[in-house]
Amino acid sequence: MGAIITLTTDFGLTDAYVVAMKGVMLGINPEA
């Protein structure tokens, strides 16, 4: 079963930072 990752930020929904953070998290744990 995949891990659950929660993240609370003030990046908003349209910033490129959201995509970057998702990429880093998936790079660390691709099954999350």
N, C-alpha and C positions, 0 to 999 in steps of 0.2 A: 504494500500500500504506500502511496506517495506521502511525503511529509507535507504538513500545513505550514505555510509561511505567512505571517501577518506583518504588515508594515504601515505605520502611521506617519505621514509626512504632510507638508504643506506645498508639495509640488504642483498640485492641481491635476487635472485630467488630460490636459493638452500639451504639457511640457515634454520636451525630449528626455528629461530626467527620468520620467516614469518608464520609458522604454529601456533606458540604460540600466536602471535598477532591476527590471525584470530580466534583462539579458545577463547581468551579473549573477542573480539568484539562480537562473536556470543553468548557467555555466558551472556553478558550484554544485548544484544538485539537480540534474536533468529530470529526475523523476518527481520533483516537487510540483 
